[in-house]
Amino acid sequence: MVDPYAQEVVLHTQPTGTGYIAAHTHKYGTGKLPITLADGRTFTLDLDELPRPEPEADTR
């Protein structure tokens, strides 16, 4: 799960029939996160390149 407002990624691992056993939080800007997929391949998520929310405009 990617949360641009908290600027963190939560990676859920060890799936069960009703959810996940573990969740690991990683902050934006901390490099590359290798994620092992079920078929053995690795997906790499670049935590330095994730989108950040646009600053809100001052409406005064």
N, CA and C atoms as a LAMMPS dump frame, in Angstrom:
ITEM: TIMESTEP
0
ITEM: NUMBER OF ATOMS
180
ITEM: BOX BOUNDS ff ff ff
-5.0000000000000000e+02 5.0000000000000000e+02
-5.0000000000000000e+02 5.0000000000000000e+02
-5.0000000000000000e+02 5.0000000000000000e+02
ITEM: ATOMS id mol type element x y z
1 1 1 N 0.84 -1.146 0
2 1 2 C 0 0 0
3 1 3 C 0.901 1.229 0
4 2 1 N 0.63 2.163 -0.9
5 2 2 C 1.411 3.389 -1.015
6 2 3 C 0.561 4.543 -0.486
7 3 1 N 1.091 5.281 0.472
8 3 2 C 0.379 6.425 1.046
9 3 3 C 1.209 7.682 0.804
10 4 1 N 0.865 8.459 -0.241
11 4 2 C 1.669 9.636 -0.542
12 4 3 C 1.573 10.723 0.528
13 5 1 N 0.493 10.758 1.293
14 5 2 C 0.346 11.788 2.319
15 5 3 C 1.224 11.487 3.539
16 6 1 N 1.328 10.226 3.918
17 6 2 C 2.224 9.83 5.007
18 6 3 C 3.653 9.632 4.49
19 7 1 N 3.808 9.596 3.159
20 7 2 C 5.066 9.359 2.474
21 7 3 C 5.715 8.068 2.965
22 8 1 N 4.9 6.995 2.884
23 8 2 C 5.404 5.675 3.253
24 8 3 C 4.702 4.593 2.452
25 9 1 N 5.346 3.445 2.416
26 9 2 C 4.82 2.252 1.755
27 9 3 C 4.711 1.169 2.82
28 10 1 N 3.574 0.477 2.86
29 10 2 C 3.415 -0.657 3.769
30 10 3 C 3.34 -1.914 2.902
31 11 1 N 4.288 -2.798 3.109
32 11 2 C 4.364 -4.056 2.363
33 11 3 C 3.832 -5.168 3.254
34 12 1 N 2.718 -5.773 2.846
35 12 2 C 2.11 -6.877 3.595
36 12 3 C 2.691 -8.192 3.077
37 13 1 N 3.109 -9.071 3.999
38 13 2 C 3.731 -10.336 3.608
39 13 3 C 3.097 -11.49 4.378
40 14 1 N 3.445 -12.676 3.976
41 14 2 C 2.983 -13.918 4.592
42 14 3 C 1.454 -14.006 4.591
43 15 1 N 0.86 -14.106 3.383
44 15 2 C -0.603 -14.157 3.29
45 15 3 C -1.19 -15.41 3.928
46 16 1 N -2.378 -15.246 4.489
47 16 2 C -3.166 -16.353 5.028
48 16 3 C -4.518 -16.298 4.341
49 17 1 N -5.418 -17.157 4.722
50 17 2 C -6.752 -17.159 4.143
51 17 3 C -7.589 -15.948 4.542
52 18 1 N -7.18 -15.262 5.596
53 18 2 C -7.978 -14.138 6.087
54 18 3 C -7.227 -12.809 6.123
55 19 1 N -5.992 -12.772 5.662
56 19 2 C -5.225 -11.522 5.695
57 19 3 C -3.743 -11.788 5.551
58 20 1 N -2.953 -11.04 6.276
59 20 2 C -1.495 -11.168 6.231
60 20 3 C -0.948 -11.261 7.647
61 21 1 N 0.153 -11.982 7.797
62 21 2 C 0.78 -12.142 9.107
63 21 3 C 1.635 -10.931 9.453
64 22 1 N 2.308 -10.351 8.451
65 22 2 C 3.258 -9.277 8.731
66 22 3 C 3.03 -8.081 7.815
67 23 1 N 3.39 -6.905 8.317
68 23 2 C 3.377 -5.673 7.536
69 23 3 C 4.66 -4.913 7.849
70 24 1 N 5.334 -4.457 6.803
71 24 2 C 6.61 -3.761 6.954
72 24 3 C 6.471 -2.367 6.349
73 25 1 N 6.787 -1.339 7.122
74 25 2 C 6.662 0.042 6.668
75 25 3 C 8.012 0.563 6.206
76 26 1 N 7.996 1.214 5.032
77 26 2 C 9.203 1.797 4.448
78 26 3 C 8.889 3.249 4.094
79 27 1 N 9.769 4.161 4.467
80 27 2 C 9.588 5.582 4.199
81 27 3 C 10.018 5.934 2.778
82 28 1 N 9.35 6.907 2.199
83 28 2 C 9.772 7.482 0.924
84 28 3 C 11.221 7.953 1.055
85 29 1 N 11.945 7.907 -0.043
86 29 2 C 13.293 8.459 -0.073
87 29 3 C 14.355 7.575 0.542
88 30 1 N 14.063 6.29 0.716
89 30 2 C 15.048 5.401 1.344
90 30 3 C 15.617 4.369 0.365
91 31 1 N 15.602 4.691 -0.926
92 31 2 C 16.246 3.819 -1.908
93 31 3 C 15.303 2.839 -2.567
94 32 1 N 15.851 1.732 -2.986
95 32 2 C 15.087 0.722 -3.727
96 32 3 C 14.655 -0.404 -2.793
97 33 1 N 13.41 -0.836 -2.954
98 33 2 C 12.839 -1.902 -2.128
99 33 3 C 12.594 -3.121 -3.007
100 34 1 N 13.4 -4.189 -2.859
101 34 2 C 13.135 -5.411 -3.631
102 34 3 C 11.979 -6.185 -2.996
103 35 1 N 11.038 -6.599 -3.846
104 35 2 C 9.866 -7.339 -3.381
105 35 3 C 9.839 -8.663 -4.119
106 36 1 N 9.938 -9.764 -3.398
107 36 2 C 9.903 -11.09 -4.006
108 36 3 C 8.456 -11.463 -4.297
109 37 1 N 8.182 -11.793 -5.559
110 37 2 C 6.834 -12.176 -5.983
111 37 3 C 6.619 -13.67 -5.768
112 38 1 N 5.379 -14.094 -5.815
113 38 2 C 5.021 -15.491 -5.546
114 38 3 C 5.701 -16.463 -6.51
115 39 1 N 5.969 -16.019 -7.743
116 39 2 C 6.597 -16.915 -8.721
117 39 3 C 8.118 -16.89 -8.67
118 40 1 N 8.691 -16.196 -7.666
119 40 2 C 10.126 -16.172 -7.496
120 40 3 C 10.825 -14.977 -8.124
121 41 1 N 10.13 -14.253 -9.013
122 41 2 C 10.728 -13.05 -9.594
123 41 3 C 10.803 -11.954 -8.539
124 42 1 N 11.622 -10.943 -8.797
125 42 2 C 11.755 -9.809 -7.881
126 42 3 C 11.3 -8.539 -8.589
127 43 1 N 10.406 -7.808 -7.943
128 43 2 C 9.979 -6.493 -8.399
129 43 3 C 10.683 -5.478 -7.505
130 44 1 N 11.275 -4.451 -8.109
131 44 2 C 11.968 -3.437 -7.326
132 44 3 C 11.18 -2.139 -7.37
133 45 1 N 10.785 -1.668 -6.197
134 45 2 C 10.053 -0.416 -6.062
135 45 3 C 11.047 0.658 -5.628
136 46 1 N 11.154 1.713 -6.432
137 46 2 C 12.086 2.794 -6.119
138 46 3 C 11.39 3.796 -5.196
139 47 1 N 11.746 3.775 -3.934
140 47 2 C 11.111 4.635 -2.934
141 47 3 C 11.527 6.096 -3.074
142 48 1 N 12.526 6.362 -3.902
143 48 2 C 12.956 7.738 -4.152
144 48 3 C 12.126 8.41 -5.247
145 49 1 N 11.381 7.617 -6.014
146 49 2 C 10.667 8.144 -7.179
147 49 3 C 9.147 8.101 -7.032
148 50 1 N 8.638 7.872 -5.851
149 50 2 C 7.192 7.785 -5.664
150 50 3 C 6.546 9.167 -5.698
151 51 1 N 5.302 9.233 -6.167
152 51 2 C 4.634 10.541 -6.258
153 51 3 C 4.318 11.113 -4.886
154 52 1 N 4.422 12.413 -4.799
155 52 2 C 4.076 13.136 -3.578
156 52 3 C 2.908 14.049 -3.904
157 53 1 N 2.032 14.309 -2.931
158 53 2 C 0.893 15.18 -3.212
159 53 3 C 1.348 16.607 -3.523
160 54 1 N 0.573 17.259 -4.374
161 54 2 C 0.836 18.658 -4.695
162 54 3 C 0.509 19.51 -3.476
163 55 1 N 1.307 20.534 -3.204
164 55 2 C 0.967 21.438 -2.092
165 55 3 C -0.354 22.144 -2.391
166 56 1 N -1.159 22.326 -1.379
167 56 2 C -2.447 22.987 -1.581
168 56 3 C -2.222 24.466 -1.794
169 57 1 N -3.002 25.035 -2.713
170 57 2 C -2.881 26.46 -3.005
171 57 3 C -3.508 27.276 -1.885
172 58 1 N -2.931 28.401 -1.589
173 58 2 C -3.472 29.308 -0.575
174 58 3 C -4.648 30.051 -1.19
175 59 1 N -5.826 29.863 -0.632
176 59 2 C -7.046 30.445 -1.219
177 59 3 C -7.46 31.74 -0.542
178 60 1 N -6.562 32.345 0.215
179 60 2 C -6.904 33.611 0.871
180 60 3 C -6.875 34.763 -0.081
